[in-house]
Every structure is written in structure tokens, then in C-alpha cells.
């Protein structure tokens, strides 16, 4: 993924966007090509507001200064569109980890990218927040966006994906439509062998003392 967003340059192979080969010198090249990523590690500035974090380096200007009114307005419009209940002028450092994750999602979407990469996006989310994230993903998919969803959580993979690609030890193993996988066949591809006993039972006698 770091090659795909311009952090590293691939030493072999090719990256194609909409069928055309591309080479990225840095992450801005990838963003301009329509690829954004939500990293597992949050990349936010705690002492800045939600709006300032989302549009950092892209703030609307007026008479040579940041137009804070327009900044707040476009941020709130974006948050409302994603049904994220946050205030644009709230300091990010005051938010919960789950809310900060939602800011990261809004920031990625703000680039109007055609390809959005999500790396373990639910690691800090509650069940209801995961459901909300899935709603956002489905809305983006309806808009023709491609989502690369990186996860090891089986339930999420089968709930939200159309196609599953398996990588093991940095090597591509294979890709299939999600409906072609069972939980067992997916685990087999992931570990490289069939697992017959995931949780073996132990019948130990209970003693008088513990």
C-alpha cells in the first residue's frame, strides 16, 4: 500500500490507475491521481480544529488570509454529507479515538479520491460506529469509488467486500469474488495450510483448590 500512495517506489511491477501506468514521486502525486489512504495510525494535529485538520494546506483564502467562515462551512457540509456528528471548530485533541478516526475518514473523502484505502479502520470503533462506517463505504461505492479495505476481521470482510485478495508474507496469493470464499477456505489461503482444529478442547479435571 505504501507504494500505491507514493511513500515507497516499487522495485518491480507496475501501478495502473484506470488502465494507465503511473509513477508516484510522493504522496501528493498519488492524491492528485485520485488515491487517498486512511492509515491505521492517526495523522492528526491535536491542537488544531477538525476543519483545520481536514483541509490542512488547502484552506480557502480571502485577501491573503484563511477564510475561517468558508472553512467552517465547507467542513460542516462534508461532515453532514457523511452523517458524522462532529463540530467543525472542535479541537481534535478533545475528541475520542473513535471520533478522530471519523475525522481521518472525512479528510480522505475530502480529496474526492476515486480510490480510498482503509487500513484496519475499525480497530478503535464501537459496533454502532462500525455500522456507520459501513454505511459511508456503501455510499462511496454507490458514487463509483473503489475501496481497498485492509482487515483481518472475518465478519467485516464478508459483510462489506465484493472481492477478496489474500497476501501472505508480502506476496499476493490470489483474488476471488467474496461469494466464492468460505470462512474456512479464506483461512486456508491466509495461513497456507488447512486448519482442522482452530480451538482444540481440553478436558481437565477441576481440583479442590486453585
trRosetta pair geometry for C-beta under 8 A, 3 or more apart (Angstrom, degrees):
i j d omega theta_ij theta_ji phi_ij phi_ji
1 4 5.2 -55 -151 35 41 116
1 5 6.4 15 159 -2 72 106
1 37 6.7 118 169 -123 115 143
1 117 5.8 143 -150 -176 119 153
1 119 6.8 151 115 -79 173 118
1 148 7.4 173 -111 119 109 142
1 150 7.1 -53 -57 -53 148 146
2 5 6.4 -63 -141 47 31 93
2 7 4.0 -65 -170 62 91 122
2 8 4.7 55 120 10 106 104
3 6 7.9 54 -177 -62 29 19
3 7 7.4 -80 -65 56 26 75
3 8 5.0 -53 -80 80 67 92
3 9 6.8 75 -132 -155 87 12
3 10 4.5 65 -155 -61 140 88
3 15 6.9 -166 137 -62 99 129
4 15 6.3 161 -114 -125 63 131
4 30 7.0 94 139 -134 53 134
4 35 6.4 -133 153 178 89 152
4 37 7.9 118 95 -67 103 129
4 117 6.9 119 100 -60 133 150
5 24 7.4 -127 150 123 20 170
5 27 5.6 13 151 -124 89 84
5 30 4.5 144 -155 132 47 171
5 35 5.9 -147 -104 125 71 117
5 36 7.7 64 -124 -143 116 20
5 37 4.9 -52 -82 -14 153 135
5 117 6.8 -106 -56 28 121 145
6 24 3.4 -103 -97 143 96 133
6 25 6.8 12 -156 71 113 30
6 26 5.0 61 153 142 125 18
6 27 4.5 179 76 -80 118 36
6 28 7.4 -107 103 33 164 40
6 29 5.2 146 -106 58 147 98
6 30 4.0 -142 -15 -24 116 114
7 27 6.3 27 -65 -67 68 97
9 23 7.6 27 -138 -164 102 91
9 24 7.5 -162 -101 73 75 72
10 13 5.4 -80 165 65 143 95
10 14 7.6 -168 81 -88 150 19
10 15 6.8 156 -3 -31 140 101
14 21 5.3 -53 -175 -126 123 107
15 21 7.0 103 75 -154 53 61
15 22 5.4 -61 100 64 101 84
15 23 7.4 136 49 -87 110 41
15 24 7.4 -22 67 -6 155 101
16 19 5.8 -10 169 -148 121 13
16 20 6.1 151 -156 68 79 26
16 21 5.4 -45 -95 -87 78 48
16 22 6.9 134 -120 8 27 83
17 20 6.0 -32 67 61 68 84
17 22 5.1 13 9 -10 109 137
17 33 5.4 158 1 169 174 116
17 34 6.7 139 -172 56 138 108
17 35 7.2 -111 -104 -44 131 113
17 114 7.8 111 -169 73 108 129
17 115 7.4 -113 -129 -10 102 138
18 114 7.8 7 -52 114 110 160
22 29 7.9 165 168 153 112 108
22 33 5.6 75 -157 -127 161 153
23 29 7.9 -34 111 154 49 150
24 27 7.6 49 169 -89 130 22
24 29 4.0 165 -142 93 78 125
24 30 4.8 18 -124 -57 150 83
24 33 7.1 -98 -85 3 106 140
25 29 5.2 115 36 -29 72 146
26 29 5.6 115 56 2 58 99
26 30 7.8 -116 110 1 41 90
27 30 5.4 -52 -155 36 44 113
27 31 6.3 45 148 -20 72 103
28 31 5.5 -50 -145 37 37 113
28 32 6.2 38 154 -19 67 104
29 32 5.8 -56 -149 38 29 110
29 33 6.4 24 152 -15 63 109
30 33 5.6 -60 -150 40 32 110
30 35 4.5 -67 173 70 92 112
30 36 7.8 144 125 -79 99 38
31 34 7.7 75 180 -51 30 12
31 35 6.7 -99 -84 66 31 60
31 36 6.0 53 -115 -84 81 81
31 111 5.5 -96 -159 -155 100 145
31 113 7.1 -83 -144 -88 61 112
34 111 8.0 162 -135 132 41 106
34 112 7.8 -61 -127 111 82 69
34 113 5.0 133 -176 -151 56 63
34 114 3.9 16 164 17 131 97
34 115 6.0 90 124 16 86 83
35 113 5.8 100 -112 -158 8 125
35 114 7.5 -40 -69 58 53 75
35 115 4.6 -15 -109 72 75 112
35 117 7.1 29 -176 -14 91 107
36 108 4.3 157 129 -156 127 80
36 109 7.8 -152 76 -55 151 24
36 111 4.7 143 -64 50 139 141
36 113 3.9 -151 2 -28 102 157
36 115 7.5 159 26 89 57 62
36 116 5.6 -12 69 -115 90 71
36 117 7.2 -159 100 25 43 77
37 108 6.8 -131 73 -119 11 122
37 116 7.5 157 -92 -166 34 52
37 117 4.0 -16 -112 65 85 109
37 118 7.7 -174 -156 -70 59 29
37 119 6.9 32 -179 -15 102 107
38 101 7.8 70 -179 -164 126 75
38 104 4.9 105 -142 141 99 111
38 105 5.9 6 -98 -87 147 58
38 108 4.9 -69 -59 -41 90 149
38 116 7.2 28 -10 176 99 95
38 117 6.9 -165 27 94 64 60
38 118 4.9 6 53 -117 115 65
38 119 6.5 -162 92 25 67 74
38 121 5.7 39 105 -98 135 109
39 42 7.3 177 82 -85 95 18
39 43 5.9 66 41 -19 129 111
39 104 7.5 -111 42 -161 66 139
39 119 5.6 -5 -143 46 36 130
40 119 4.5 -85 -41 116 85 108
40 120 4.6 31 -106 56 111 112
40 121 7.9 -118 -100 -74 61 40
40 123 6.6 50 -151 4 95 146
42 97 7.5 -139 -36 -149 145 79
42 100 5.4 12 -134 140 151 124
42 101 7.0 -99 -91 -82 111 60
42 104 6.1 -120 -129 -61 80 134
43 104 7.2 100 41 -115 76 109
44 48 7.8 -142 174 60 80 102
44 53 5.0 10 -144 -146 92 140
44 92 4.9 -138 156 167 130 155
44 100 5.8 -133 20 -161 156 107
44 103 6.2 57 -100 100 142 133
44 104 6.8 -102 -51 -70 111 87
45 48 4.2 41 93 15 113 118
45 52 7.3 -69 66 113 122 108
45 53 5.8 -168 37 -98 84 93
45 56 7.2 116 4 -88 128 147
45 92 6.6 104 78 45 50 141
46 91 7.2 38 165 165 59 98
46 92 5.5 -127 -130 88 36 95
46 93 3.2 66 -178 -77 94 104
47 91 6.7 -27 -148 -154 32 116
47 92 7.9 -37 11 48 14 91
47 93 6.0 15 -68 -16 44 136
48 52 4.0 -114 176 94 111 129
48 53 5.3 141 100 -56 115 80
48 56 7.4 58 136 -84 164 113
48 91 7.2 147 91 -139 17 70
48 92 6.2 14 74 9 66 115
49 52 4.6 95 51 9 79 102
49 53 6.9 -141 93 -5 42 87
49 88 6.8 48 152 148 122 57
49 89 5.2 -45 -145 -149 143 39
49 90 6.3 119 -150 67 82 31
49 91 5.9 -66 -96 -90 56 44
49 92 6.9 132 -168 -26 15 80
50 53 6.0 -60 -152 36 27 110
50 54 6.4 23 156 -19 64 109
50 75 6.5 132 111 176 95 138
50 79 7.6 33 143 -71 140 137
50 86 5.6 156 -109 137 164 126
50 87 6.9 148 19 93 139 50
50 88 5.4 -127 77 -148 111 36
50 89 7.2 -49 33 -14 94 9
50 90 5.3 36 -18 58 113 83
50 92 6.1 134 -78 -73 56 82
50 95 7.7 86 -77 -45 102 143
50 103 5.5 -128 -139 -116 88 119
50 106 7.9 26 178 71 103 149
51 54 6.0 -59 -148 35 29 108
51 55 6.3 -15 170 18 66 110
51 71 5.0 101 162 149 131 97
51 72 5.6 -65 -81 -95 162 51
51 75 3.8 -98 -109 -45 91 164
51 88 4.2 48 -54 177 109 95
51 89 6.5 -7 3 -77 120 49
52 55 6.9 -77 -138 56 23 82
52 56 6.2 57 159 -77 63 81
52 59 7.5 -5 -126 -87 65 119
52 71 7.4 33 -74 169 59 139
53 56 5.9 -16 -147 -34 27 113
53 92 5.4 66 -38 -55 149 142
53 103 5.9 25 96 167 138 129
53 107 6.6 -74 131 -79 86 129
54 75 5.8 138 51 -120 144 103
54 78 7.0 162 174 81 157 154
54 103 6.7 -120 -66 -171 92 84
54 106 5.6 -47 -111 115 126 105
54 107 4.6 -146 -127 -93 65 77
54 110 5.4 118 176 -32 102 160
55 58 4.8 -110 -169 75 76 89
55 59 5.2 109 126 -85 115 57
55 60 7.7 -28 171 -12 154 71
55 71 6.2 -142 53 -143 151 96
55 74 7.5 71 -67 91 144 121
55 75 6.9 -103 -17 -75 118 102
55 110 6.9 -118 -79 164 71 154
56 59 7.6 7 -119 -44 22 92
59 66 4.6 -26 146 -128 141 104
59 67 7.5 165 157 38 90 66
59 71 5.8 -13 -150 -96 89 124
60 66 7.2 90 75 -160 55 62
60 67 4.5 -55 109 51 99 113
60 70 4.3 -74 85 104 152 129
60 71 5.7 -158 34 -65 99 72
60 74 6.9 121 -24 4 132 141
61 64 6.7 2 179 -123 115 11
61 65 6.7 148 -155 75 76 24
61 66 6.3 -58 -104 -100 61 37
61 67 6.1 135 -159 -13 8 94
62 65 6.2 -35 69 66 67 76
62 66 7.8 17 25 140 79 15
62 67 3.9 81 -8 -76 114 108
62 70 7.2 129 -35 6 123 132
66 71 6.4 10 170 -39 102 141
67 70 4.0 22 119 27 119 115
67 71 6.1 155 92 -23 65 86
68 71 5.2 -51 -141 36 34 119
68 72 6.3 35 159 -19 66 103
69 72 6.1 -54 -151 35 28 107
69 73 6.4 26 151 -19 62 110
70 73 5.5 -55 -144 38 33 114
70 74 6.2 24 162 -13 69 106
71 74 6.5 -59 -144 39 23 100
71 75 6.3 22 157 -17 60 113
71 88 7.6 161 128 162 74 130
72 75 5.8 -61 -147 39 28 112
72 76 6.2 24 159 -17 66 108
72 88 4.7 139 -146 100 69 142
72 89 6.1 -4 -116 -55 116 97
73 76 6.1 -57 -147 37 26 106
73 77 6.4 29 154 -21 62 107
74 77 5.5 -49 -146 34 34 116
74 78 6.5 37 153 -21 64 104
75 78 5.7 -56 -153 35 32 111
75 79 6.3 28 153 -16 67 107
75 88 3.8 117 98 -129 126 122
75 106 8.0 64 -157 155 77 138
76 79 5.6 -52 -143 40 35 111
76 80 6.0 35 157 -20 67 107
76 87 7.9 -13 -98 -151 99 46
76 88 4.8 -80 -57 -34 80 128
77 80 5.9 -57 -146 38 26 110
77 81 6.3 32 153 -24 62 107
78 81 5.7 -53 -149 32 30 114
78 82 6.6 12 157 -3 64 109
78 106 5.7 105 135 -164 116 106
78 109 7.1 154 -168 96 110 111
78 110 5.9 4 -138 -93 154 94
79 82 6.1 -67 -150 47 30 100
79 84 4.5 -95 -158 70 79 99
79 85 7.7 130 162 -83 112 13
79 86 5.6 -118 -147 56 142 86
79 88 6.7 -149 -4 -71 139 84
79 106 6.1 -8 -88 -117 69 146
80 83 7.2 28 -173 -81 35 37
80 84 7.9 -91 -57 45 20 66
82 102 7.9 156 124 -172 133 95
82 105 7.1 155 -171 117 153 111
82 106 5.9 -142 25 -97 159 88
82 109 6.5 139 -77 56 132 165
82 136 5.6 25 -157 -117 93 115
82 139 7.9 179 -123 72 60 149
83 132 7.0 -137 101 -157 111 104
83 135 7.2 -31 55 108 139 133
83 136 7.6 -146 47 -76 97 90
84 102 4.9 154 -140 171 125 124
84 105 7.5 167 -78 77 142 115
84 106 6.0 -92 25 -63 162 122
86 90 6.1 -108 -180 34 90 137
86 95 7.3 6 -131 -111 125 132
86 99 6.2 130 -92 -165 124 108
86 102 6.6 160 -26 102 135 129
86 103 7.0 -81 90 -73 174 88
87 90 4.3 105 71 -30 96 105
90 94 6.2 -114 176 67 93 120
90 95 6.6 91 132 -61 124 102
91 94 4.6 83 75 0 94 107
91 95 7.7 -159 100 -18 55 84
92 95 5.6 -51 -161 17 45 118
92 100 6.1 82 -171 -113 95 95
92 103 6.2 -80 -120 28 108 178
95 99 3.9 -121 -177 91 113 124
95 100 5.1 146 99 -55 121 77
95 103 7.1 112 78 -22 170 130
96 99 4.7 95 53 8 78 101
96 100 7.0 -138 96 -5 41 86
97 100 5.5 -53 -149 36 33 114
97 101 6.5 41 150 -25 64 100
97 124 4.3 -91 125 175 118 147
98 101 5.6 -49 -155 28 33 115
98 102 7.0 35 147 -19 62 100
98 124 5.4 -151 -76 126 64 93
98 125 5.2 112 -130 -107 102 58
98 126 6.5 -3 -111 -5 156 84
98 129 5.3 -77 -169 -120 126 172
99 102 5.4 -48 -155 31 40 115
99 103 6.8 45 145 -21 65 97
100 103 5.4 -46 -154 29 40 115
100 104 6.7 45 147 -21 65 99
101 104 5.5 -48 -154 31 37 115
101 105 6.7 40 147 -20 65 101
101 121 6.7 129 -175 -170 119 76
101 124 5.7 172 -40 67 139 113
101 125 6.3 -106 78 -64 156 97
101 129 8.0 82 76 163 128 134
102 105 5.4 -47 -150 32 37 115
102 106 6.5 39 150 -18 66 102
102 129 7.7 -103 -61 -156 111 112
103 106 5.6 -53 -149 37 34 111
103 107 6.3 38 151 -23 66 104
104 107 5.6 -51 -147 33 31 114
104 108 6.5 31 154 -19 64 103
105 108 5.9 -54 -151 34 31 110
105 109 6.4 25 153 -14 65 109
105 118 7.9 18 -107 -109 91 113
105 121 7.2 74 -79 -155 107 131
105 133 7.1 -139 -95 -125 158 92
105 136 6.5 42 167 136 139 163
106 109 5.8 -59 -146 41 31 109
106 110 6.2 45 152 -37 65 103
107 110 5.6 -47 -150 20 30 119
107 111 7.8 33 154 -22 56 94
108 111 6.5 -53 -173 19 36 108
108 113 6.8 -56 171 21 76 132
108 116 5.5 96 150 -141 123 108
109 112 7.6 43 169 -73 52 36
109 113 7.6 -111 -122 29 30 89
109 116 7.0 2 -82 -101 64 145
109 136 7.9 -95 -66 -178 145 117
109 140 7.2 -117 -113 -95 110 122
113 116 5.5 126 86 -71 121 76
113 145 7.3 75 98 -139 69 113
114 144 7.5 -39 -143 120 87 90
114 145 6.1 -161 -160 -125 39 67
114 146 6.5 33 146 19 73 93
115 145 7.3 171 -86 -170 24 77
115 146 4.8 -17 -109 70 74 105
115 147 8.0 170 -158 -84 53 24
115 148 6.8 28 -178 -11 96 105
116 140 6.5 -41 23 173 142 155
116 145 5.9 20 2 167 108 126
116 146 7.4 167 25 86 64 53
116 147 5.4 -20 70 -111 93 69
116 148 7.3 -168 93 27 44 72
117 147 7.9 148 -95 -164 27 51
117 148 4.4 -16 -113 66 74 112
117 150 7.2 28 -178 -13 88 109
118 121 4.2 -34 -180 -35 113 127
118 137 7.8 -64 -10 -97 156 116
118 147 6.5 -1 3 -171 112 98
118 148 7.0 172 25 86 64 57
118 149 5.2 -3 62 -116 109 63
118 150 6.6 -166 94 25 57 75
119 150 4.7 -4 -121 56 56 130
120 123 4.8 33 152 -40 106 116
120 150 6.1 -50 -34 100 61 92
120 151 6.0 129 -100 -102 55 65
120 152 7.7 -4 -99 9 102 84
121 125 7.4 20 134 -13 70 133
121 133 6.2 168 122 -164 124 149
121 149 7.5 -72 11 -142 115 83
121 151 7.9 -60 25 -74 72 107
122 125 4.6 -77 -150 40 65 119
122 129 7.8 155 -137 104 81 94
122 130 4.9 45 -135 -109 126 101
122 133 6.4 -155 -85 52 93 160
122 151 7.2 25 29 -115 108 127
122 153 7.0 -60 68 20 129 155
122 156 6.4 -161 21 -101 152 155
125 129 3.8 -135 -166 99 101 120
125 130 5.0 136 113 -60 126 73
125 133 6.4 -25 -145 -20 172 135
126 129 4.6 92 49 10 73 105
126 130 7.0 -129 97 -8 37 86
127 130 5.7 -50 -150 31 31 114
127 131 6.7 33 151 -19 62 103
128 131 5.6 -50 -153 34 36 114
128 132 6.6 39 147 -20 65 102
129 132 5.4 -48 -149 34 37 115
129 133 6.4 43 150 -22 65 101
130 133 5.5 -50 -149 34 33 114
130 134 6.5 35 151 -20 64 103
130 156 7.3 -98 -169 -101 125 114
131 134 5.7 -52 -150 34 32 113
131 135 6.7 38 148 -22 62 101
132 135 5.6 -51 -155 30 35 115
132 136 6.7 36 148 -18 65 101
133 136 5.6 -52 -154 34 36 113
133 137 6.4 37 149 -20 67 104
134 137 5.4 -48 -146 35 36 114
134 138 6.4 36 154 -19 66 103
134 159 6.9 -44 -124 128 144 117
134 160 5.5 -124 -129 -96 100 118
135 138 5.8 -53 -148 36 31 109
135 139 6.4 33 152 -20 64 105
136 139 5.7 -56 -150 35 31 112
136 140 6.4 31 153 -18 66 105
137 140 5.8 -55 -150 36 31 111
137 141 6.3 33 151 -21 65 106
137 147 5.5 38 -152 -93 98 172
137 149 7.4 28 -135 -79 144 129
137 160 5.9 22 102 -162 152 124
138 141 5.5 -52 -147 35 33 114
138 142 6.5 39 151 -24 64 101
138 160 7.9 -116 -59 -140 85 86
139 142 5.6 -50 -152 31 33 114
139 143 6.7 28 149 -15 63 105
140 143 5.6 -59 -154 38 36 111
140 145 4.1 -53 167 55 92 136
140 147 6.3 96 97 -59 128 115
141 144 7.8 79 -179 -50 33 10
141 145 6.3 -88 -82 63 33 78
141 147 6.4 -62 -72 -3 93 117
149 156 7.7 -138 156 141 131 108
149 157 7.6 172 108 -111 118 63
149 160 6.3 8 32 104 180 125
149 161 6.2 -137 53 -83 130 99
151 156 5.3 -68 140 89 162 129
151 157 5.8 -161 82 -66 114 88
153 156 4.3 50 95 18 111 115
153 157 6.6 168 87 -19 57 87
154 157 5.6 -58 -147 33 31 113
154 158 6.4 16 164 -7 68 107
154 183 5.8 49 -169 -132 139 101
154 186 7.1 140 -125 90 100 142
155 158 6.4 -65 -150 43 26 100
155 159 6.0 23 155 -22 64 117
156 159 5.6 -63 -141 38 29 112
156 160 6.0 -13 176 10 68 117
157 160 7.2 -81 -138 45 15 85
157 161 5.6 -16 -173 3 58 130
157 164 6.3 55 178 -106 115 119
157 178 7.6 -177 150 -129 79 113
157 186 7.5 148 111 -172 148 160
158 161 7.2 -52 -100 38 16 97
158 178 6.4 145 -130 -176 56 117
158 181 7.7 -132 -97 88 95 113
158 183 7.5 -47 -51 -78 143 84
161 164 5.7 84 124 -70 151 77
161 178 5.0 148 99 -77 93 134
162 177 6.9 -50 159 -145 65 76
162 178 6.0 -138 179 -5 16 116
163 175 6.1 27 168 -179 111 103
163 176 7.0 -173 -153 98 77 29
163 177 5.6 -56 -102 -109 75 44
163 178 6.2 -118 -87 -34 20 78
164 175 6.8 180 92 -146 45 62
164 176 6.1 -10 58 61 88 73
164 177 7.9 54 16 151 77 12
164 178 5.4 101 -22 -95 100 69
164 181 5.7 -12 39 -17 145 151
164 186 6.7 -37 139 -119 160 117
165 172 6.8 -39 180 -143 109 96
165 174 7.3 -157 -144 106 60 33
165 175 4.2 -20 -98 -96 81 97
166 172 7.7 110 84 -163 54 53
166 173 4.2 -43 98 58 102 120
166 174 5.8 9 44 54 103 68
166 175 7.5 -173 13 -79 67 48
166 186 7.2 -178 -80 -155 127 72
166 189 4.5 91 80 133 178 121
166 190 5.8 -121 -149 -80 121 63
167 170 6.7 -2 170 -136 112 12
167 171 6.5 159 -159 75 74 31
167 172 5.6 -41 -102 -97 81 47
167 173 6.4 -179 -103 0 22 89
168 171 6.0 -30 69 61 66 86
168 173 5.2 52 5 -51 104 124
168 189 7.6 -150 -39 152 126 65
168 190 6.4 155 -84 -161 108 39
168 191 7.7 163 -121 -97 133 11
168 192 6.1 137 177 -54 165 102
172 175 7.8 -27 -173 -35 110 93
173 189 5.4 142 128 180 143 98
173 190 7.9 -158 28 -89 163 33
174 189 6.4 -96 46 -148 110 135
176 180 4.2 -103 162 75 123 130
176 181 5.9 137 84 -48 125 92
177 180 4.9 94 64 -5 79 106
178 181 6.1 -62 -162 31 42 108
181 185 5.4 -151 -151 81 66 110
181 186 4.6 55 -175 -61 127 101
182 185 4.7 88 47 10 81 101
182 186 6.9 -147 85 -7 40 87
183 186 5.9 -60 -151 36 27 111
183 187 6.5 27 154 -18 64 107
184 187 5.8 -54 -149 36 31 110
184 188 6.4 35 152 -23 64 105
184 194 7.8 27 172 -144 99 87
184 195 7.9 -142 -148 57 81 85
185 188 5.5 -49 -148 33 34 117
185 189 6.6 34 154 -17 64 102
186 189 5.9 -54 -152 36 33 108
186 190 6.3 33 151 -22 65 108
187 190 5.5 -57 -147 36 33 114
187 191 6.2 3 166 3 70 110
187 195 6.0 -65 133 25 126 121
187 198 8.0 -43 -177 -91 164 122
188 191 6.7 -70 -139 49 23 89
188 192 7.8 -127 172 50 53 4
188 193 6.8 -96 -149 112 73 18
188 194 5.0 -4 -115 -94 114 61
188 195 7.1 -149 -85 7 68 77
189 192 7.7 30 -171 -72 25 38
191 195 6.5 49 57 -41 153 112
195 198 5.7 69 138 -76 128 76
197 200 4.7 40 160 -69 131 88
207 210 7.0 148 72 -72 101 61
